[in-house]
Amino acid sequence: MIKVGISGCNGAMGRVLTGILNQTEGMDIVLGIDRNPNLHENIYPVYENASKVDISCDVVIDFSHPSVLEDRLNFCIKNKTAIVLATTGISKEQEKTINEASSYIPIFKSSNTSVGVNLIIDLVRKAASVLSDEFDIEIIEKHHNKKIDAPSGTAYMIANAINEELDDSLTYNYGRGGFSAKREKNEIGIHAVRGGTIPGEHTIIFAGMDEIIEIKHSALSKRVFADGAIKAAKYINSKEPGLYTMKDLINEN
């Protein structure tokens, strides 16, 4: 039995994750951490921050906020607990903190835990390597009106994968506006839409002379992210300290 802690358990993703984990054989939620510990009734104890947790677990799944990253990592390092980081909006400085922490504990990091999204990233890499000389590349991401970071972490994952494939030769152009918005050759356009209850949609456009190729992923509910996070938790539970991604999980399976 894998004992799980949920960071951000009373948020929208935390509630979905709780529901699915309660029906998942071989996994047991033993604790939650949330800045609003009394917001919902839970069948497991909920703590306001990780420093107050007095029970152990095997893995923490984090869908909370970058501001509490250090609190969660300190708890996991102290207790030798694996962690799945599914939080977006992590800064470059925090990336360094995560890399340092991975020397002590197994960390699974992904801005998007959907297996489907991570598969299309491989497709996008291949398309970029073949088409980049003659095709312009644009990314459009759509999310619900309560998402606080833009562009999305997934949009950055996609853009970074393309740029890595092309030896980091492209710059990022966010939005565009005014009267000098003509597209430059060596750029990726990244555009964010916020509205309604859209769980998440990402479209990568390769626009060439008289032809357009689009690669698109649409999440129809938050369940796809919870399912992926659970797969990640199972995967990382048996790993040695280090930094792991969805690419590692897909390749090993």
NUTI-489319 format. One record per residue: residue number from 0; residue in one letter; x, y negated, z negated of N, C-alpha, C in turn. Coordinates in pm, 1 decimal. Layout:
N
(NUM,"a",(X,Y,Z),(X,Y,Z),(X,Y,Z))
...
END
This chain:
253
(0,"m",(84.1,119.1,0.0),(0.0,0.0,0.0),(88.2,-125.0,0.0))
(1,"i",(66.2,-214.0,95.8),(140.9,-340.1,102.1),(64.5,-445.8,23.2))
(2,"k",(130.5,-503.4,-77.0),(68.2,-607.4,-158.7),(93.9,-744.1,-94.2))
(3,"v",(-16.2,-815.5,-64.3),(-7.2,-938.6,14.0),(-45.9,-1059.7,-69.2))
(4,"g",(28.2,-1169.2,-50.6),(-9.8,-1299.3,-103.1),(-45.0,-1389.9,13.4))
(5,"i",(-150.0,-1470.3,-0.6),(-191.5,-1560.7,106.9),(-166.5,-1704.5,63.6))
(6,"s",(-81.3,-1774.0,134.9),(-54.9,-1915.5,110.1),(-148.1,-1997.6,199.2))
(7,"g",(-226.6,-2086.3,134.4),(-330.9,-2157.8,207.8),(-457.8,-2074.5,214.3))
(8,"c",(-481.6,-1996.7,108.0),(-591.3,-1897.5,110.6),(-730.1,-1959.9,118.6))
(9,"n",(-747.0,-2084.9,75.4),(-879.3,-2146.7,77.6),(-902.3,-2236.2,198.7))
(10,"g",(-804.1,-2240.7,288.6),(-822.0,-2312.1,414.6),(-896.3,-2226.4,515.8))
(11,"a",(-922.9,-2284.1,632.8),(-1000.6,-2212.7,735.0),(-933.4,-2082.3,776.6))
(12,"m",(-802.4,-2086.7,804.7),(-732.7,-1964.1,844.0),(-721.2,-1868.5,727.0))
(13,"g",(-699.7,-1921.8,606.9),(-688.1,-1835.7,488.9),(-813.7,-1756.7,462.9))
(14,"r",(-929.9,-1817.9,485.9),(-1057.3,-1748.6,463.6),(-1077.7,-1637.2,567.3))
(15,"v",(-1040.3,-1665.8,692.3),(-1050.2,-1562.6,796.6),(-955.7,-1447.3,764.2))
(16,"l",(-834.3,-1480.7,724.7),(-735.0,-1378.8,691.3),(-780.9,-1293.2,573.8))
(17,"t",(-840.1,-1356.7,472.8),(-891.9,-1282.6,357.8),(-995.8,-1180.2,400.5))
(18,"g",(-1089.5,-1222.5,485.4),(-1195.4,-1133.0,531.0),(-1142.3,-1012.5,605.4))
(19,"i",(-1043.7,-1034.5,691.6),(-989.4,-923.8,771.3),(-902.2,-831.9,685.4))
(20,"l",(-819.6,-889.8,597.9),(-734.5,-807.8,511.6),(-816.6,-720.2,418.0))
(21,"n",(-931.3,-770.1,374.8),(-1017.2,-690.8,286.4),(-1067.8,-564.1,355.6))
(22,"q",(-1062.3,-562.0,488.3),(-1108.5,-445.8,564.2),(-992.2,-369.5,627.9))
(23,"t",(-869.1,-408.4,593.5),(-751.3,-346.2,654.3),(-693.5,-239.1,562.6))
(24,"e",(-690.5,-117.9,611.8),(-638.9,-5.9,532.8),(-489.3,-22.5,509.5))
(25,"g",(-445.6,4.8,388.4),(-303.6,0.9,356.1),(-252.6,-135.5,313.6))
(26,"m",(-343.0,-234.4,303.2),(-302.3,-368.1,261.5),(-397.1,-418.2,153.2))
(27,"d",(-340.6,-484.7,53.4),(-419.7,-529.7,-61.0),(-378.7,-671.9,-97.5))
(28,"i",(-475.0,-764.2,-98.3),(-446.1,-902.4,-138.7),(-438.2,-907.0,-290.9))
(29,"v",(-323.1,-950.1,-342.7),(-305.5,-953.6,-487.5),(-298.0,-1095.7,-543.0))
(30,"l",(-278.1,-1194.5,-453.6),(-271.8,-1332.3,-501.5),(-291.5,-1430.2,-386.7))
(31,"g",(-335.0,-1548.6,-422.4),(-347.3,-1657.7,-327.6),(-281.0,-1781.9,-383.5))
(32,"i",(-238.5,-1871.3,-293.8),(-181.5,-1999.8,-334.0),(-251.0,-2106.9,-250.8))
(33,"d",(-302.7,-2210.0,-317.9),(-373.6,-2314.8,-245.6),(-377.7,-2442.1,-330.4))
(34,"r",(-367.7,-2557.0,-263.9),(-369.9,-2684.0,-337.8),(-505.9,-2709.5,-402.3))
(35,"n",(-608.8,-2639.6,-350.8),(-743.1,-2645.6,-410.2),(-780.4,-2506.1,-460.5))
(36,"p",(-724.4,-2462.8,-572.3),(-740.1,-2323.5,-616.1),(-882.4,-2284.4,-651.4))
(37,"n",(-967.2,-2381.4,-682.7),(-1104.6,-2349.6,-724.5),(-1208.3,-2377.5,-615.4))
(38,"l",(-1162.4,-2398.9,-492.4),(-1254.2,-2436.3,-384.9),(-1350.9,-2323.8,-349.0))
(39,"h",(-1304.3,-2201.2,-353.2),(-1388.0,-2084.5,-321.6),(-1371.4,-1979.4,-430.8))
(40,"e",(-1471.4,-1893.0,-443.2),(-1457.3,-1778.1,-531.9),(-1381.0,-1669.7,-457.8))
(41,"n",(-1278.0,-1617.4,-521.8),(-1197.2,-1512.6,-460.8),(-1190.1,-1391.2,-552.1))
(42,"i",(-1167.5,-1275.4,-492.5),(-1157.2,-1153.5,-572.2),(-1012.8,-1132.2,-619.2))
(43,"y",(-925.5,-1229.6,-591.2),(-786.8,-1224.3,-635.5),(-753.0,-1358.5,-702.0))
(44,"p",(-652.2,-1361.5,-790.1),(-616.6,-1487.6,-856.3),(-555.3,-1586.5,-757.8))
(45,"v",(-587.9,-1715.5,-774.7),(-536.6,-1821.0,-686.9),(-461.3,-1923.6,-771.0))
(46,"y",(-340.2,-1957.9,-726.2),(-253.9,-2050.2,-798.2),(-237.7,-2179.1,-716.8))
(47,"e",(-219.5,-2289.6,-788.8),(-206.5,-2418.5,-720.4),(-74.5,-2430.3,-645.9))
(48,"n",(30.9,-2374.9,-699.7),(158.7,-2369.8,-628.7),(232.9,-2242.8,-668.5))
(49,"a",(332.3,-2208.6,-587.3),(400.1,-2079.8,-604.6),(478.6,-2071.8,-734.5))
(50,"s",(521.4,-2185.9,-787.1),(599.7,-2184.6,-910.9),(519.0,-2135.2,-1030.5))
(51,"k",(385.7,-2134.3,-1016.9),(299.2,-2088.7,-1126.6),(259.4,-1941.6,-1114.0))
(52,"v",(298.2,-1878.1,-1004.2),(260.8,-1738.2,-981.2),(337.4,-1648.0,-1078.6))
(53,"d",(264.6,-1560.5,-1147.4),(328.5,-1471.8,-1245.4),(309.5,-1324.4,-1212.2))
(54,"i",(273.0,-1294.2,-1087.6),(264.5,-1155.6,-1041.7),(343.9,-1143.0,-911.3))
(55,"s",(374.0,-1022.6,-870.8),(458.2,-1002.0,-753.2),(376.6,-951.2,-634.5))
(56,"c",(434.6,-965.2,-517.3),(374.1,-908.0,-396.4),(487.3,-868.1,-301.9))
(57,"d",(453.0,-796.8,-196.6),(553.8,-749.6,-101.5),(580.2,-852.4,8.8))
(58,"v",(475.4,-922.1,50.1),(487.0,-1018.5,160.3),(387.0,-1131.2,140.8))
(59,"v",(429.3,-1252.5,173.5),(341.1,-1370.0,172.7),(310.9,-1406.9,316.7))
(60,"i",(183.6,-1432.1,346.7),(143.7,-1484.2,477.5),(106.1,-1630.3,457.7))
(61,"d",(175.8,-1719.6,526.1),(160.8,-1862.7,502.3),(90.5,-1933.4,618.1))
(62,"f",(-32.1,-1979.5,592.4),(-105.1,-2064.2,685.9),(-138.5,-2197.1,616.9))
(63,"s",(-41.5,-2254.7,546.8),(-71.8,-2372.7,466.1),(-25.7,-2501.8,534.5))
(64,"h",(78.9,-2565.4,482.5),(121.3,-2697.2,531.7),(272.5,-2708.5,514.1))
(65,"p",(341.9,-2774.7,607.0),(487.6,-2786.1,596.1),(535.7,-2850.4,466.3))
(66,"s",(453.1,-2932.4,404.5),(494.2,-3002.2,282.2),(520.8,-2906.8,165.8))
(67,"v",(467.1,-2784.5,172.2),(487.0,-2689.4,62.0),(585.1,-2578.1,100.0))
(68,"l",(654.4,-2596.0,210.0),(744.2,-2491.1,258.8),(849.9,-2452.8,155.0))
(69,"e",(915.2,-2552.1,95.1),(1021.6,-2523.8,-0.7),(968.7,-2447.0,-121.4))
(70,"d",(849.6,-2483.8,-168.9),(786.7,-2414.4,-281.6),(766.6,-2266.9,-250.4))
(71,"r",(717.3,-2235.9,-130.3),(691.7,-2096.7,-91.2),(821.9,-2019.3,-73.2))
(72,"l",(920.1,-2082.5,-8.6),(1047.1,-2012.8,14.1),(1119.3,-1984.6,-116.9))
(73,"n",(1116.2,-2079.6,-209.3),(1180.7,-2058.3,-339.8),(1119.0,-1939.3,-412.7))
(74,"f",(986.3,-1929.3,-406.6),(917.6,-1816.2,-470.0),(962.2,-1684.3,-406.8))
(75,"c",(966.5,-1681.6,-274.0),(1000.4,-1557.7,-203.6),(1145.7,-1517.7,-228.2))
(76,"i",(1235.9,-1614.7,-229.5),(1376.9,-1584.4,-256.5),(1393.4,-1531.1,-398.3))
(77,"k",(1328.7,-1596.8,-493.9),(1338.2,-1556.5,-634.7),(1288.1,-1414.2,-655.3))
(78,"n",(1181.9,-1376.9,-582.9),(1119.0,-1245.5,-601.8),(1154.7,-1144.8,-493.0))
(79,"k",(1247.4,-1183.2,-403.1),(1289.3,-1095.9,-291.8),(1167.3,-1048.8,-211.8))
(80,"t",(1083.9,-1145.5,-174.9),(957.9,-1119.7,-104.2),(968.1,-1167.2,39.8))
(81,"a",(922.8,-1085.1,132.9),(919.1,-1124.9,273.7),(810.3,-1230.0,295.3))
(82,"i",(824.8,-1310.2,400.5),(723.9,-1412.7,428.5),(699.3,-1425.7,578.1))
(83,"v",(572.7,-1440.4,613.8),(531.3,-1470.4,751.1),(495.8,-1618.2,754.8))
(84,"l",(574.3,-1697.4,826.8),(549.9,-1841.0,838.1),(471.4,-1868.8,965.9))
(85,"a",(342.7,-1897.4,950.3),(257.0,-1926.3,1065.7),(213.3,-2072.5,1064.4))
(86,"t",(281.5,-2153.4,985.4),(249.9,-2295.2,973.1),(314.4,-2373.2,1087.1))
(87,"t",(242.8,-2470.9,1141.6),(299.0,-2555.1,1247.3),(338.8,-2690.9,1190.0))
(88,"g",(410.3,-2769.2,1269.1),(452.4,-2902.1,1225.3),(579.5,-2901.7,1143.7))
(89,"i",(656.8,-2793.9,1149.7),(781.6,-2783.2,1073.8),(888.2,-2871.9,1138.2))
(90,"s",(959.4,-2950.0,1055.6),(1059.6,-3043.6,1105.3),(1192.0,-2972.1,1135.0))
(91,"k",(1281.7,-3042.9,1203.7),(1413.6,-2985.9,1234.4),(1491.6,-2959.0,1106.4))
(92,"e",(1475.8,-3048.2,1007.3),(1544.7,-3028.3,880.1),(1492.6,-2902.6,809.5))
(93,"q",(1360.6,-2881.4,819.2),(1301.9,-2762.5,758.0),(1343.4,-2635.5,831.4))
(94,"e",(1366.5,-2646.3,961.8),(1417.0,-2531.3,1037.2),(1550.1,-2484.3,978.6))
(95,"k",(1635.3,-2579.0,939.5),(1763.0,-2544.1,878.1),(1741.0,-2472.5,745.1))
(96,"t",(1643.1,-2521.2,668.1),(1611.0,-2458.3,539.4),(1564.5,-2314.9,559.8))
(97,"i",(1482.3,-2293.4,661.7),(1432.7,-2159.4,693.0),(1548.3,-2067.5,731.8))
(98,"n",(1638.1,-2117.6,815.5),(1753.2,-2037.1,857.6),(1839.8,-1997.2,737.9))
(99,"e",(1858.6,-2090.2,646.1),(1937.7,-2060.6,525.8),(1867.3,-1955.4,439.4))
(100,"a",(1735.0,-1970.3,424.5),(1658.6,-1876.2,342.0),(1659.4,-1735.5,401.3))
(101,"s",(1671.0,-1725.4,533.1),(1668.4,-1593.8,598.4),(1792.1,-1510.4,567.3))
(102,"s",(1891.9,-1571.8,502.7),(2007.9,-1495.5,458.3),(1973.8,-1411.8,335.6))
(103,"y",(1865.3,-1447.6,267.6),(1827.6,-1382.6,142.0),(1702.5,-1294.6,153.5))
(104,"i",(1611.0,-1331.4,243.8),(1484.4,-1259.4,257.6),(1448.4,-1244.1,405.1))
(105,"p",(1364.2,-1145.5,439.5),(1314.5,-1137.3,575.8),(1208.0,-1244.5,599.1))
(106,"i",(1225.1,-1322.0,706.5),(1130.2,-1427.3,742.2),(1081.7,-1404.2,885.0))
(107,"f",(951.6,-1396.2,899.4),(890.3,-1385.1,1032.6),(831.4,-1521.8,1063.6))
(108,"k",(881.3,-1587.2,1166.6),(837.4,-1723.9,1198.1),(775.6,-1730.3,1336.7))
(109,"s",(654.7,-1781.3,1343.5),(589.8,-1801.6,1472.5),(485.1,-1911.0,1459.9))
(110,"s",(492.9,-2011.7,1546.7),(392.4,-2118.3,1546.7),(258.4,-2068.0,1596.6))
(111,"n",(258.5,-1952.4,1660.8),(134.2,-1891.7,1707.3),(148.6,-1740.3,1693.0))
(112,"t",(63.2,-1679.8,1610.4),(74.8,-1536.2,1584.0),(-9.9,-1450.9,1677.6))
(113,"s",(-70.4,-1511.5,1778.9),(-143.6,-1433.8,1879.1),(-44.5,-1355.4,1964.9))
(114,"v",(-65.2,-1225.9,1975.0),(20.3,-1143.8,2061.0),(6.6,-1188.6,2206.0))
(115,"g",(-115.0,-1225.0,2246.8),(-139.2,-1269.7,2384.0),(-59.1,-1392.3,2421.2))
(116,"v",(-53.5,-1490.9,2332.0),(24.3,-1612.1,2358.1),(171.0,-1578.5,2376.8))
(117,"n",(221.8,-1491.1,2292.4),(363.5,-1457.2,2301.4),(395.4,-1377.1,2427.4))
(118,"l",(298.2,-1304.7,2479.2),(317.8,-1235.2,2606.3),(320.0,-1333.4,2723.2))
(119,"i",(233.2,-1436.4,2719.1),(234.0,-1531.1,2831.8),(361.3,-1615.6,2831.0))
(120,"i",(424.1,-1630.1,2714.9),(551.0,-1703.2,2711.9),(655.1,-1631.2,2797.5))
(121,"d",(654.0,-1498.0,2794.5),(744.0,-1422.7,2882.2),(710.2,-1445.9,3029.4))
(122,"l",(580.9,-1453.6,3060.7),(539.0,-1480.9,3198.3),(583.4,-1619.8,3242.5))
(123,"v",(571.1,-1715.9,3151.8),(608.2,-1853.5,3182.8),(758.7,-1864.9,3207.5))
(124,"r",(837.3,-1792.8,3128.3),(982.5,-1792.2,3150.3),(1015.4,-1745.5,3292.5))
(125,"k",(952.2,-1635.5,3332.9),(977.4,-1580.1,3466.0),(934.5,-1678.4,3573.8))
(126,"a",(815.8,-1738.5,3557.3),(765.8,-1834.3,3655.8),(859.2,-1954.1,3667.2))
(127,"a",(908.2,-2002.5,3553.3),(997.5,-2118.7,3555.0),(1126.8,-2087.9,3629.3))
(128,"s",(1180.4,-1967.9,3608.8),(1307.3,-1932.0,3673.5),(1293.0,-1925.0,3825.0))
(129,"v",(1172.3,-1889.6,3872.1),(1148.9,-1874.4,4016.2),(1104.0,-2005.3,4080.4))
(130,"l",(1023.8,-2084.2,4009.3),(953.0,-2196.5,4071.5),(1009.6,-2335.3,4041.6))
(131,"s",(1097.8,-2346.8,3944.8),(1132.8,-2479.1,3892.3),(1189.3,-2576.5,3994.8))
(132,"d",(1258.9,-2528.3,4097.2),(1320.1,-2618.1,4194.9),(1216.3,-2696.8,4274.9))
(133,"e",(1100.9,-2636.4,4300.7),(1003.5,-2700.7,4389.9),(868.2,-2726.5,4325.0))
(134,"f",(852.7,-2690.1,4197.0),(724.0,-2707.0,4129.3),(740.0,-2795.5,4005.4))
(135,"d",(642.4,-2884.4,3985.0),(636.3,-2963.6,3862.6),(566.0,-2881.2,3754.5))
(136,"i",(611.9,-2896.9,3630.2),(556.8,-2817.0,3520.1),(487.6,-2907.8,3419.0))
(137,"e",(361.5,-2876.7,3388.8),(283.3,-2951.7,3290.7),(216.0,-2853.2,3195.1))
(138,"i",(203.7,-2894.9,3069.3),(136.7,-2813.6,2967.2),(21.3,-2893.5,2908.6))
(139,"i",(-96.1,-2832.7,2903.4),(-212.4,-2894.8,2840.0),(-256.7,-2804.7,2725.6))
(140,"e",(-266.4,-2860.6,2605.1),(-315.0,-2782.6,2491.1),(-439.2,-2848.1,2433.3))
(141,"k",(-535.6,-2764.0,2394.0),(-662.6,-2811.8,2338.6),(-688.8,-2745.4,2203.9))
(142,"h",(-726.5,-2826.2,2105.4),(-758.9,-2773.2,1973.0),(-874.4,-2850.8,1910.8))
(143,"h",(-923.7,-2798.5,1800.2),(-1034.6,-2859.2,1726.8),(-996.4,-2997.7,1673.4))
(144,"n",(-1098.5,-3074.8,1635.0),(-1075.1,-3214.1,1595.8),(-1015.0,-3232.6,1456.4))
(145,"k",(-989.3,-3123.0,1385.7),(-928.4,-3134.5,1253.2),(-779.7,-3098.4,1252.5))
(146,"k",(-726.9,-3057.6,1366.5),(-583.9,-3021.0,1371.9),(-499.8,-3147.6,1355.9))
(147,"i",(-402.8,-3143.4,1265.0),(-332.4,-3265.9,1228.2),(-206.8,-3292.4,1310.3))
(148,"d",(-146.2,-3190.0,1370.2),(-22.5,-3211.9,1445.0),(-48.7,-3203.3,1595.4))
(149,"a",(20.3,-3287.3,1669.1),(10.2,-3286.4,1815.0),(144.2,-3333.6,1873.2))
(150,"p",(190.7,-3269.7,1979.9),(136.9,-3148.4,2040.9),(144.2,-3029.0,1944.9))
(151,"s",(74.9,-2925.2,1981.6),(69.5,-2806.2,1896.0),(204.8,-2736.4,1890.4))
(152,"g",(223.4,-2659.2,1785.0),(345.5,-2579.6,1774.1),(359.8,-2482.9,1890.4))
(153,"t",(246.0,-2432.3,1938.5),(249.9,-2339.2,2052.6),(293.8,-2409.0,2180.0))
(154,"a",(247.8,-2533.4,2200.8),(291.1,-2609.3,2317.7),(442.8,-2625.9,2316.8))
(155,"y",(497.5,-2651.9,2197.0),(642.8,-2662.4,2185.5),(709.8,-2527.9,2211.5))
(156,"m",(650.8,-2418.1,2161.0),(706.4,-2285.5,2188.0),(716.6,-2261.9,2338.7))
(157,"i",(610.0,-2296.2,2410.4),(606.4,-2275.8,2555.6),(708.1,-2364.4,2625.4))
(158,"a",(708.1,-2493.1,2588.6),(800.9,-2588.1,2651.5),(945.9,-2548.9,2623.5))
(159,"n",(974.2,-2509.6,2500.6),(1111.1,-2471.6,2465.2),(1156.0,-2346.0,2538.9))
(160,"a",(1063.4,-2251.2,2557.8),(1096.5,-2128.7,2631.5),(1131.4,-2161.8,2776.9))
(161,"i",(1053.0,-2250.9,2836.7),(1080.5,-2293.7,2975.0),(1216.7,-2363.0,2981.4))
(162,"n",(1239.9,-2453.3,2888.3),(1363.4,-2530.2,2890.1),(1485.9,-2442.5,2867.5))
(163,"e",(1473.3,-2344.2,2779.1),(1583.9,-2250.6,2757.2),(1615.5,-2174.0,2885.2))
(164,"e",(1509.7,-2135.0,2956.6),(1528.0,-2061.7,3082.1),(1602.0,-2147.2,3185.4))
(165,"l",(1584.7,-2280.1,3175.8),(1643.9,-2372.2,3273.3),(1762.8,-2448.4,3214.1))
(166,"d",(1830.1,-2386.6,3117.8),(1953.5,-2440.4,3058.9),(1933.0,-2577.4,2995.7))
(167,"d",(1815.0,-2596.7,2933.3),(1784.2,-2722.7,2863.0),(1803.6,-2845.3,2951.7))
(168,"s",(1761.3,-2833.6,3075.1),(1781.1,-2942.2,3172.4),(1662.8,-3038.1,3181.5))
(169,"l",(1553.6,-3008.2,3110.1),(1432.4,-3089.2,3122.4),(1407.5,-3173.1,2997.4))
(170,"t",(1345.1,-3287.4,3017.2),(1300.6,-3370.2,2905.0),(1148.8,-3357.0,2891.1))
(171,"y",(1095.8,-3393.9,2772.9),(952.5,-3382.5,2747.0),(886.7,-3519.5,2757.9))
(172,"n",(777.9,-3525.4,2831.6),(700.5,-3649.4,2846.8),(562.5,-3627.0,2785.9))
(173,"y",(530.9,-3701.5,2681.7),(406.6,-3680.4,2607.9),(298.3,-3776.5,2656.2))
(174,"g",(193.4,-3719.9,2712.0),(79.3,-3802.0,2750.7),(94.8,-3866.6,2885.8))
(175,"r",(147.5,-3986.6,2889.7),(158.2,-4076.9,3005.4),(47.9,-4181.2,2998.0))
(176,"g",(82.5,-4301.0,3038.6),(-14.8,-4409.6,3042.0),(47.6,-4532.8,3103.6))
(177,"g",(-35.5,-4632.8,3130.1),(12.7,-4757.9,3187.7),(29.3,-4750.6,3337.4))
(178,"f",(112.0,-4839.5,3388.9),(126.6,-4852.9,3534.7),(262.5,-4807.7,3584.7))
(179,"s",(337.7,-4739.1,3499.1),(468.0,-4686.2,3541.7),(477.7,-4539.8,3500.6))
(180,"a",(371.2,-4466.4,3530.8),(360.9,-4327.8,3484.8),(395.9,-4226.4,3592.8))
(181,"k",(463.2,-4272.0,3696.8),(504.6,-4178.8,3801.5),(590.7,-4069.0,3741.3))
(182,"r",(564.4,-3947.6,3784.7),(634.2,-3832.8,3727.1),(779.4,-3826.9,3771.9))
(183,"e",(868.5,-3801.7,3675.7),(1008.8,-3779.6,3707.3),(1030.4,-3631.3,3737.1))
(184,"k",(1135.1,-3600.8,3810.0),(1158.3,-3463.4,3853.9),(1190.1,-3370.6,3737.5))
(185,"n",(1283.8,-3409.2,3653.1),(1332.6,-3318.2,3549.9),(1260.2,-3339.6,3417.6))
(186,"e",(1130.7,-3313.7,3416.3),(1054.4,-3328.6,3292.7),(943.9,-3224.5,3284.2))
(187,"i",(899.9,-3200.7,3162.6),(779.9,-3121.9,3136.7),(677.6,-3216.2,3073.8))
(188,"g",(562.2,-3229.7,3134.2),(456.0,-3310.0,3075.7),(380.2,-3226.9,2972.7))
(189,"i",(358.2,-3283.9,2853.2),(286.3,-3213.8,2746.9),(170.1,-3301.3,2701.5))
(190,"h",(49.5,-3247.1,2707.1),(-70.6,-3325.3,2681.1),(-158.0,-3255.6,2577.1))
(191,"a",(-208.1,-3332.4,2480.9),(-288.7,-3277.0,2371.4),(-431.9,-3328.5,2378.6))
(192,"v",(-526.5,-3235.8,2365.5),(-669.6,-3267.8,2359.1),(-720.7,-3222.8,2223.4))
(193,"r",(-801.1,-3305.3,2157.5),(-860.5,-3271.6,2028.3),(-1011.4,-3293.0,2034.0))
(194,"g",(-1087.4,-3188.4,2000.9),(-1231.5,-3204.7,2003.5),(-1307.4,-3083.1,1954.2))
(195,"g",(-1420.3,-3108.3,1890.7),(-1510.5,-3001.7,1850.5),(-1445.4,-2895.1,1765.7))
(196,"t",(-1473.8,-2770.6,1799.9),(-1424.3,-2657.1,1721.3),(-1334.9,-2564.2,1804.3))
(197,"i",(-1267.3,-2618.2,1905.0),(-1182.6,-2536.4,1992.1),(-1074.2,-2466.4,1908.7))
(198,"p",(-1071.9,-2333.4,1902.7),(-969.8,-2263.6,1822.9),(-829.0,-2284.1,1877.6))
(199,"g",(-816.8,-2286.0,2009.9),(-685.2,-2305.9,2070.2),(-684.3,-2264.2,2216.3))
(200,"e",(-636.2,-2351.6,2302.3),(-627.5,-2320.3,2444.7),(-500.7,-2384.3,2501.0))
(201,"h",(-424.0,-2306.6,2576.6),(-300.0,-2356.6,2635.1),(-295.0,-2320.8,2782.6))
(202,"t",(-271.8,-2421.4,2866.1),(-261.2,-2401.6,3010.1),(-127.1,-2454.3,3057.5))
(203,"i",(-53.7,-2371.0,3129.3),(73.6,-2412.5,3187.4),(53.0,-2422.0,3337.8))
(204,"i",(77.3,-2541.4,3391.7),(53.8,-2568.9,3533.7),(186.6,-2579.2,3606.5))
(205,"f",(200.2,-2502.7,3713.4),(312.6,-2515.7,3805.4),(255.8,-2572.7,3934.7))
(206,"a",(282.7,-2699.9,3960.7),(222.5,-2769.6,4074.7),(327.6,-2792.9,4182.1))
(207,"g",(307.3,-2729.3,4296.7),(400.2,-2743.1,4408.4),(334.9,-2809.6,4526.4))
(208,"m",(400.9,-2804.5,4641.2),(347.1,-2862.5,4763.7),(233.8,-2774.7,4816.2))
(209,"d",(111.6,-2823.7,4805.1),(-8.4,-2757.6,4857.3),(-43.7,-2626.7,4786.6))
(210,"e",(10.7,-2602.9,4667.0),(-32.2,-2486.9,4589.6),(-10.0,-2510.8,4439.7))
(211,"i",(-97.1,-2451.7,4361.3),(-92.1,-2466.8,4216.1),(-103.3,-2328.8,4151.7))
(212,"i",(-17.2,-2302.7,4056.5),(-23.4,-2179.1,3978.7),(-49.7,-2216.7,3833.1))
(213,"e",(-148.4,-2152.7,3770.5),(-179.4,-2179.7,3630.5),(-172.2,-2050.7,3548.9))
(214,"i",(-109.8,-2061.0,3432.9),(-107.1,-1951.5,3335.7),(-177.8,-2003.3,3211.4))
(215,"k",(-279.3,-1931.8,3166.4),(-365.3,-1986.9,3061.1),(-397.3,-1883.3,2954.4))
(216,"h",(-402.8,-1930.5,2830.4),(-448.0,-1847.4,2719.5),(-554.4,-1922.0,2640.8))
(217,"s",(-665.8,-1855.6,2614.1),(-773.1,-1914.3,2533.9),(-800.1,-1825.2,2413.7))
(218,"a",(-794.1,-1883.7,2295.1),(-834.0,-1812.8,2173.5),(-980.6,-1844.9,2147.6))
(219,"l",(-1064.2,-1743.2,2137.0),(-1208.2,-1764.4,2118.6),(-1247.1,-1770.4,1971.7))
(220,"s",(-1155.3,-1732.7,1883.8),(-1178.7,-1745.5,1740.0),(-1044.0,-1742.8,1669.5))
(221,"k",(-1044.7,-1776.3,1541.1),(-922.6,-1773.3,1462.0),(-878.0,-1630.6,1431.1))
(222,"r",(-963.7,-1534.2,1460.3),(-931.5,-1395.5,1427.7),(-803.5,-1349.0,1498.1))
(223,"v",(-780.3,-1395.0,1620.5),(-661.9,-1348.7,1693.9),(-534.0,-1386.9,1620.8))
(224,"f",(-534.4,-1502.6,1553.4),(-416.1,-1545.6,1479.4),(-400.0,-1465.4,1350.3))
(225,"a",(-512.8,-1435.9,1285.2),(-508.2,-1353.4,1163.5),(-461.2,-1212.2,1196.4))
(226,"d",(-513.4,-1154.2,1303.5),(-471.4,-1019.5,1343.8),(-321.1,-1014.6,1369.6))
(227,"g",(-270.2,-1115.9,1439.6),(-127.0,-1120.5,1468.4),(-43.6,-1136.5,1343.2))
(228,"a",(-92.6,-1217.3,1248.2),(-19.8,-1237.3,1122.9),(-13.3,-1108.2,1041.4))
(229,"i",(-120.1,-1031.1,1044.7),(-121.5,-903.0,974.2),(-23.1,-805.3,1038.4))
(230,"k",(-18.7,-801.4,1170.1),(81.0,-718.5,1239.8),(221.9,-760.6,1198.5))
(231,"a",(242.8,-891.8,1190.2),(374.1,-944.0,1151.2),(408.8,-903.5,1008.6))
(232,"a",(310.2,-908.4,918.2),(333.6,-870.8,778.5),(372.7,-723.8,767.5))
(233,"k",(304.1,-638.3,840.2),(338.2,-495.9,839.4),(479.2,-473.4,894.3))
(234,"y",(511.6,-546.0,999.0),(641.4,-531.4,1065.5),(756.0,-574.1,974.6))
(235,"i",(740.4,-689.3,910.0),(851.0,-747.4,834.4),(866.5,-685.0,695.8))
(236,"n",(764.5,-616.1,649.4),(768.4,-559.2,515.0),(886.0,-464.1,494.5))
(237,"s",(928.0,-398.0,599.4),(1035.9,-298.7,587.5),(1169.7,-349.7,640.5))
(238,"k",(1179.6,-479.2,668.2),(1300.7,-532.5,730.8),(1402.6,-583.5,628.6))
(239,"e",(1526.4,-588.6,674.9),(1634.3,-649.8,597.2),(1623.4,-802.1,610.8))
(240,"p",(1691.1,-878.3,522.4),(1690.1,-1024.6,537.0),(1731.3,-1066.9,677.5))
(241,"g",(1667.3,-1170.7,726.3),(1694.3,-1219.5,860.8),(1575.2,-1298.0,912.1))
(242,"l",(1591.2,-1357.8,1028.8),(1484.4,-1436.0,1090.6),(1428.1,-1358.4,1208.5))
(243,"y",(1297.7,-1330.4,1205.1),(1231.6,-1249.5,1307.2),(1120.7,-1331.2,1374.7))
(244,"t",(1088.4,-1292.9,1498.0),(983.9,-1360.8,1574.7),(889.8,-1258.2,1637.4))
(245,"m",(785.3,-1308.1,1699.1),(690.3,-1219.7,1766.2),(757.8,-1144.3,1881.5))
(246,"k",(859.4,-1203.2,1939.5),(932.5,-1135.0,2045.7),(997.7,-1007.5,1993.1))
(247,"d",(1051.6,-1013.2,1870.6),(1111.2,-894.1,1809.9),(1005.6,-786.9,1790.2))
(248,"l",(889.2,-827.3,1739.0),(780.9,-731.9,1713.6),(736.0,-665.4,1844.6))
(249,"i",(714.7,-746.4,1947.9),(667.1,-692.9,2075.9),(770.5,-599.0,2135.8))
(250,"n",(896.5,-638.9,2132.5),(1002.1,-556.6,2193.6),(1017.9,-422.7,2121.7))
(251,"e",(1004.1,-421.8,1989.0),(1020.9,-297.6,1913.8),(901.5,-204.0,1929.7))
(252,"n",(785.3,-262.3,1962.5),(666.8,-178.5,1979.7),(644.7,-138.6,2125.4))
END
